[in-house]
Amino acid sequence: MLKDRFFQILLIILTSIALVHFFGLYGGGYKNIWQLDVVTHFLGGVFVGGILVWCFFGRSPHAYRIGILSALVIGIGWEIFEVLADPFLTSEPGYAFDTTKDLIMDTLGGFSVAYLFLSLHK
């Protein structure tokens, strides 16, 4: 398992997400660096898509579609969770733009993992 190159890349991505998110929450990164949210969502899309492809679909020729779709579906689920956790969030200025940007970055992460999967498993 640890010798699988795709899995090793996913572990590096997960570690990167944890570090960026920790800095964002406890180092004031999310308040001071707006691009940090973009990085977190992109890497999250890569990880979610990648782990689902790796765990459940192996080397199926159609696994890349799962990477893209799962990143989008989990991203939508995350945005719903955010609204349920803070119902007043939708009244904040820029909410629609932020949510749209987050979903685009999640999906781009899924596209990236699809490309990575295809290039590593030819």
C-alpha positions in Angstrom: 0.0 0.0 0.0 2.7 2.5 1.0 4.7 1.5 -2.1 1.8 2.7 -4.4 3.0 6.0 -5.8 -0.6 7.4 -6.1 -1.3 6.6 -2.4 2.0 8.3 -1.4 1.0 11.4 -3.3 -2.4 11.4 -1.6 -0.7 11.2 1.8 1.4 14.3 0.9 -1.7 16.1 -0.2 -3.5 15.2 3.1 -0.6 16.4 5.1 -0.5 19.7 3.1 -4.2 20.3 3.7 -3.8 19.7 7.4 -0.9 22.2 7.6 -2.6 24.9 5.5 -5.9 24.5 7.5 -4.1 24.6 10.8 -2.3 27.8 9.8 -5.6 29.2 8.4 -7.5 28.6 11.7 -4.9 29.2 14.3 -2.4 31.5 12.6 -5.0 33.9 11.2 -4.3 32.8 7.7 -7.9 32.7 6.6 -8.5 36.2 7.8 -5.2 37.7 6.4 -4.7 35.7 3.2 -7.9 35.2 1.2 -6.1 32.8 -1.3 -5.6 30.3 1.5 -9.2 29.2 1.1 -8.6 28.6 -2.6 -5.7 26.4 -1.9 -7.5 24.5 0.8 -10.5 23.8 -1.5 -8.3 22.8 -4.4 -6.3 20.4 -2.4 -9.4 19.1 -0.7 -10.9 18.3 -4.2 -7.7 16.5 -5.2 -7.7 14.5 -2.0 -11.4 13.5 -1.9 -11.4 12.6 -5.6 -8.1 10.7 -5.3 -8.9 8.7 -2.2 -12.3 7.6 -3.6 -10.6 6.6 -6.8 -7.8 4.8 -5.0 -10.0 3.0 -2.5 -13.0 1.9 -4.5 -12.2 2.0 -8.2 -8.6 1.0 -8.6 -7.5 0.9 -12.1 -10.9 1.1 -13.8 -10.6 3.0 -17.1 -13.6 5.2 -15.9 -12.2 5.9 -12.4 -11.2 9.4 -13.3 -14.9 10.4 -13.7 -15.4 9.3 -10.1 -12.6 11.7 -9.1 -14.2 14.7 -10.7 -17.8 13.9 -9.6 -16.9 13.0 -6.0 -14.9 16.2 -5.5 -17.9 18.2 -6.7 -20.5 16.2 -4.6 -18.4 16.4 -1.4 -17.8 20.1 -2.0 -21.5 20.7 -2.2 -22.0 18.7 1.0 -19.3 20.8 2.7 -21.1 24.1 1.6 -24.4 22.7 3.0 -22.6 21.8 6.2 -21.2 25.4 6.5 -24.7 26.9 6.1 -26.2 24.5 8.6 -23.4 25.3 11.1 -23.9 29.0 10.7 -27.4 29.9 9.3 -26.5 33.6 9.1 -23.6 32.9 6.7 -25.8 33.3 3.7 -26.5 36.9 4.7 -22.8 37.9 4.6 -21.6 40.0 1.7 -19.9 37.9 -1.0 -21.4 34.6 0.2 -22.6 33.5 -3.3 -19.2 34.4 -4.9 -17.3 32.6 -2.1 -19.5 29.5 -2.4 -19.2 29.5 -6.2 -15.4 29.9 -6.0 -15.1 27.1 -3.5 -17.1 24.7 -5.7 -15.1 25.6 -8.7 -11.8 24.9 -6.8 -13.2 21.6 -5.5 -14.0 20.5 -9.0 -10.7 21.7 -10.4 -9.1 19.6 -7.7 -11.1 16.6 -8.9 -10.0 17.3 -12.5 -6.4 17.4 -11.4 -6.7 14.1 -9.6 -8.3 12.6 -12.7 -5.3 13.8 -14.8 -2.9 12.5 -12.1 -4.7 9.1 -12.0 -4.6 8.8 -15.8 -1.0 9.7 -16.1 0.2 7.3 -13.4 -1.9 4.4 -14.4 -1.5 4.2 -18.2 
